[in-house]
């Protein structure tokens, strides 16, 4: 158990450093801090009266014994202080649960979080009332007063007092369990209802971490041998009275394992929902730096391609002048035409790159999407359905790159529809928002996509289409543009006969409000 405190403190340190970069860091920090305080309170109390013998198979057994003795010798505190420390640990944990609920609500789509202000106020009031009542009910003074009153009462009055006290203790324990697990249930219900702007990796990591912490903490504080017992109040005047001579080996063995698993999950999460959930205060600075790097890379690519097309053009002209047959002339003229068009496209792109800069205000993603759809020249046999939110979907982003990324995704969907034999060809564009994120998705019922191959398609020059018309750089380019702008992108689909489809989902950090006169509607031209 002592080494589990060390592991949990490492978790807390990692989390506190992640707080400026993730909204999930603060709730987990408070919850783990509560677990640390609760464990320390138990170790303090048991040091002077119980034996602590870690099993021989426990790794770092000597370190565990050393830490236990260090804690016990350094902090010799009275039992009343131990109980107060236990109570503070529960309140700290409940604060973490409340912060977690706030984060989950901030990920609800617009119509949901807009109506949840009242629920937020109610949950905060519940937190304050529950915390104050817990501190009062489980205080050492209240336990002692109840003990004296019980000793002075006759048998019927004492039995009624004991029944009432035990019932209230059970009620508080159940109420705390409901309060602890409500955010997870609320989160999962809204995920099933598709009302959350959250991807699968975030859901798995968050639910795993929170479930593990909740289960360990609730068992430790309310179900296991270290729980508060109403019976001890009437027999000793304390909520938690030491009656064991040796801490069971299962606690000493199991809790370090749980703490280590939790630490591993948090480290994995740094590359999961922490890395993908940066706060907006640093967005402009990071965004400009990333876009500049992207521009330099693209300029090198475009210059190389322009030189290549120029060489092809020269060779085609020379071949055209020396070649005699009509068939050869036709083919060479086609090469020349392709080269000229490609050079014009690359030159235009180079000119746009020279003018790229981060706009000082916000861009409406709905207007940017409409512009991309217009540029895509959607065929008449394709039905386009727009499911847009009824409010501006504002982001701080680079107009040119983002529009072209969306255009590439739309063109990919149109190509997929052209390759399919679907009678009713459909393209569905959805835009919605939570408090923190803009949600954008593109659905097509074309030839379908094997989800297991998505990683391969995100590699440059990998494509399901002919290399004569497509070089497989559209998806990697779109993925790079979205991730560069602190967003997330996920591609799923199916190749089953009756359910062929591809679905692209994007999350971009939302701008809460634009400065007057600086709302950019989105345009492909600068």
N, C-alpha and C positions, 0 to 999 in steps of 0.2 A: 504493500500500500504506500509506503514511503516513496518508493521509486516512481509510483504512478503520479504522485504529487509533482515530482520533478518533470515528468513527461507532460503533464497538464500545464505546468507553468511555461514550458517551452511552447506549447500550443498557444497559450495566451499571449506570449511575446510575439510570436509570428502573426497572430491576429491583430494585435494593436498596431503593428507596422503596416498591416493591410487596410486598416480603417480608412485612411485618406483615399484609398484606391478602390474601395468596394463598400457598397451599402450592406453587404452580408457580414462584414468583419465585425461591426460593433455588437450586433445581437449575439453572435457566437462567442465573442470575448466576454460579455457579461455572464453568459451561461456557464462557460468554463471556469470563470472566476468564482462563481457560486459553488461549483463542484470542488474547487481547490480549498475554499474556506471551510466547506462542510467536512472534507477529509481531514484537514488540519485540526479541526475542533475535536474529532474523534481520536486522532493520534495524541493530542495534548492530554486528553482525559485518561487514556489507557496506558500512558507511559509509566506512571508510578504504581499501578495496581495490577497490571496484566502482563503476561509474557508474550513476546513477539518473536516467533520462530518461523522464518521463511522456509519453505520446503527446500530440500537439497538440490532438486532439479531446476530451481528458479534461476534464470540467468542473472548475472550481476547481484548474486545473493549478498555478498559482503557489502556492496554499495548500498543495498536496501537497508541492511542492519545499521550501517553507519548513519544514513540519513535519518532513520527513525530515532536513534539515540541523540543525534544533533538537534532534532526538533524538540524532543522531550526535555533535554538539558537546557536548551536556550529559552524555552517559554514554559515556565511553571506558573500556571494561572489557576485561579479558583474555578469551581464548577459553575458558578453563576455566570462567569465570563464565557465559559465554554458554550453554555446554552444561548447566550446572546450572540455569540459568533455564529452558531448554527442558524439562528433566526435571520441574521444579516445575510447569510449565504443563500437562504431561500428567497429573500427579497431581491437580492442581486440577480438570482436566476429568473425570477418573475419579470424583472425589468428587461432582461434579454429576450424573453418570450414576447413581451409587448413590442419591443423594437423589431423583432422578427415579423410580427403581424403587420407593422407599418410598412416594412420592405415589401412584403407580399402584396399588400394593397396597392403599393405604388406600381406594381407590375400588372394590375388589372387593366383591361381595356377601358377606353374612355367612359362609356356609358355606365360601367361598373364602379370605377373609382370615383366618378363624379357624384354618385349617390351614396358613397361610403363615408362621407365626412361625419355624419351623425354616428355611425358605427364606431369610428375612430374615437370620438369624444366618449362614447359609452365604454369602450375598452380601456381608455385611460382612467376614467372614473373607477372602473372595476379594479384596475391595478392599484390605485391609491387606497381604496377601501379594503381590498384583500390584504395588501401589505401592512396597513395599520392594524387591522384586526389580527393578523398573524403575529405581529410583534407584541401586541397586547396579550393575546390569548396564551401564547407559548412563552411568555416572559417568566423569568425565575420568581419575580415578586408575586405574580398571579398564581403560580403553582404553590407557593408557600402559603398565601392567603387561603387558597382552596383547601390545602391540607389542614390548616388550623380550624377552618369552619367545619370540615368533616369530622375532626376529632372532638369538637364541642357539640356536635349534633347527636340526637338520639338515632336509633337504628332506622326507623322509617324515613326520617328526613335525610339521613346520610345516604341511604340507598337511592332516594330520589336525586340527590345531588350527584351521586356517582353516575347514575344512569344518564342524567342530563349532560354531564361533563363528557362522558364517553361518546354519547351521540353527537355532541358538537364537534368532538375531535374527529370522528369518522366523517362527518359532513364537510369539515374543512379539508380533510385529506382528499375526498372525492372532488371537491370544488377545484382544488389546485391541479388535480390530474386533468380535469376537463379544460382548465385554463391553459395548461401546458400543451396539450395535444390538439387544441382547437385550431391553431394556425396551420398545422400540417393537414388536418382534415379540410379546412377552408381552401388551402392551396390545391390539394388533389381534386376537390370537387370542381373548382374553377378550371383546372386543367382539362378535366373530362368535358366540361361545358365549352371548352375552347375560348375561355375568357381571359387568358393570361398570356402576356407577351414574354414567353420563356421557352427555351429550347430544352431538348431531352437531357443533355449533359448537365445543365443547371439543375433540373428537377432531380435527377439521380443523386448528384453530389450533395445537394442541400438536404434532401430527404434522408439520405444515409447518415450524414453528420448529425442532424437534429434528432433522428430516431435513436441513434446510438447514445447520444448525450442524455436525452429524456429518459430512456429506459434505465440506464445506469444510475442516474441521479435519483429518480423516483424510487427505485428499489432500495437504494442506499439509505434514503432519508425517511421513507414512509412504509416500506414493507419488510426490510431485512432486520437483522438483530440490532442495528444501530438506530432504529427509528425511535421517535418519541412515543412513550407509552403512558396512557392515562392512568393505568394501574399504579405506576411508580409515583404519581402525584399523591395518591391517597396513602401510600405506604412509606414514602420517604420525603415528600415535599419537593421532589425534583421531577422534571419531565423525562430526563434521561439519566438513569442511574446505572453505574457499572456493576453488572452481576456476573460477568464471565471472567475466568482467570486466564484465558488464552484466546487471542484473536484467531478465528478459524482460518485454516490454510487456504480455503477456497477464496476468501476475500483477498488474501495476500497474493495469491497466484493469478486470479482472474482480473483484478482491476488494472494491473500493469499491462495486460494483454489488450484490454479495452482502450486504455490510454494510448498505447502504441498504434492501434488501428485508427483511432481518431486522429492522431498526429499524421499518419500516412494519408488519410483522406483529406486533411487540410492542406498538406503539401501538394497533393494532386489537384486540389481545388484552386491553388494559386495559378495553375495553367488552365483552369476550367472557368468557373463563374467569376473568380476574382479578376483574372486577366482580361476577361471579356466584358467586364462591368465597371469600367473606369468612370469616375465621377466627372461631372461636366466642368468643374472649375478649371481644369488643366486642358480642356478640349482644344481650344484655339491654338495654344502653343504647340501641343503635340501634333495636332492636325496639320499645321503649316509645315512643320519639319518633315512629317511623313509624305506629304504631297510633293514637297521639293525633291525628296529622294526619288519618288515615283517619276517625277518629271524628267530628272536627269537620266534615269534608266530608259524611259520611253524615247527621249531624244536620241540616245545612242542607237536604239533599235530602228527608229524611223530614218536616221541618217544612213545606216547600213543598208536598209531596204531601198532607200532612194538611190544610192550609188549602184545597187544591184540592178534596179529597173533602168537606170540610165545606160548601164552597160548592155543590157538586153536590147534597149532601143537602138543603140548604135549598131549592134550586130544584126538586128533585124533590117535596118536600113541598107547595110552593106549587102546582105543576102538578097534583099528585094531588088537591088540594082543589078545583081549578077545572075539571078536565077531566071530561067527562061520559060518554064511551063505555067499554064494558067492555074493549075491546082496548087503548085508551089507558091505562086503569087498570092492566091487567096489565103493560104495558111500564114504566110509571112505578114500579110496585111492584118490578119487577126492578132498575131503576136504583137505587132506594132500598136494596134488599138488597145490591147490589154495593158501594155507597158505605159502608154500615155495616160490612160485612166488611172492606173496605179500610182504613177508619179504625181498626178494632180491631187489624188486623195492624200498621199503622204505629205505633199507640200502644204496642203490645207491644214493637216493635223499639226505640222511643225509651226505654222503660223499661229494656230490656236494655243499651242504650248507656250509660246512667247508671251501670250497675254494672260496666262493662268495666274490667278491669285485667289486667296481666301476672301470671300465677300465679307463686309463688315456686319451684315445682318443675317437674317434667316431666309431659307429657301423653302417654298411650299412643294413638298414631294408630290402632291397630286398634280400640280401644273407641270412639274418636270416629267412625270409619267405620261401625261397627255401629249407632251411634246415628243417623247420617245415613241409613243404609239403612232403619232402622225408621221414621223420619219420612217417608221418600219413599213409603211404602205401595206397595211393588212389586206389580204385578198377578200373578195366579196363573199366567198363561200365560208368564211370564218366568222363566227359570232363572237363579238367582244362584249363581255359583261364587266362593268365597273362597279365594284362595291366599295365606295369611298365613305369615309367618315364625314359628318356634316360640319366640320370645323377645320381650320388650317392645320395641316400636318407639317410643322415647321422644323427644319434641321439646319445646323450650320455645316455646310459642306461645299465641295467644289462642284460647280454647276456642270462644267464641260465633262469631267471624268465620270461623274455620277450618271448624267444623262446617257452617255455612251455605254456605260456598264449596263444600265437598264435596257438600252436598245439592243445590246448583244444578247441579253437574256430573252427579250421578246423575239428577236430574229431566230434564236435557237428553237423557241417554241413553235414559231411559224414553219420552220423547216421540218420539225417533227410532225406537225399536222399535215404538211404537204406529202410526207413519206407514208402516211397512214391511209388506210382504206375506210376510216370512220365516216359515216354518213353525216352526222351532225358534228361539225368541227367547232370546238368551243375554246375560247381563251378567257379566263377569269382573272381580273386584277383586283386585289383587295388591299385597301389601306385603312389602318386603324391605329390607335395609340393608347398607351398607358401613360401614367404620369411621367415616366422616365424615358419611354421608348416609342418610336414610330415603327409600326409593323407593316411590312409590304410583302405581298405574296403574288405569285404568278402560277396559274394552273392551266395545263392544256391536256386534252384527251387524245393526244396524237399517238405516236408509235410506242410511247411508254419509256420508262427508264428503270434499269436494274439498280436498286439502291446500293448493292454491293460494289458497283463499278464507279460510284461517284468519285471516290478518291483518285481513280485513274483519269477520269475526265477533267479533274482540276489540274492535271499536269499539262504543261504547254505542248502543243502539237499532237494532242490526242483527240480524235474526233470519230464520231460514228458516221460522218458524212464523207463524201468524196473529197480528196485533197485537191481536185481541180477547182473547187469553189470554196473550200473551207480549210483553214490550216490549224484548227483546234486551239485558238488562243482566246476565244470569246469568254468562256467560263473562267479560266485562270485570271484573265484581266478583270472581270467583274468581281471575282472573289478578292483579288488584291485591292481593288478600289474600295470595296466595302470594309474590309478589315483595316485598311489604312486610315479610314475615317472613324475608327473606334466602333465599328459595327460588327454584326454577326450575320453569317449566311449559311443556310442549310438547304440541301437538295435531297428530296425523297421522291419515290415514284413506284410504279408497278408495271410489270410486263404481262400480267395475267390477261387472258383473252377478253374477259368482260369488264376489266377494270384497268385498262392501259391508261397511264397518265404520268405526268411529271409535275412536281410541285417545288417551286423555289420560294424560300421564305427568308426575309431579311429583317433584321432589327437595326435601327440607327438611333443614336442618342437624340432625344427630343429637345428642341429649344422651346422654353416655356413661353417666351414672348420676344418679339422683334422690336428693335428700336424704331421710333417713328420715321417713316420714309425709307426704311431699309428692308422691306419684305420683298424678296426676289421671287417672282412667279415661275422662273425657270425658262430657259431658252437654249437652243442649241447654237446660237450665234452670239458673238461677243463684239 
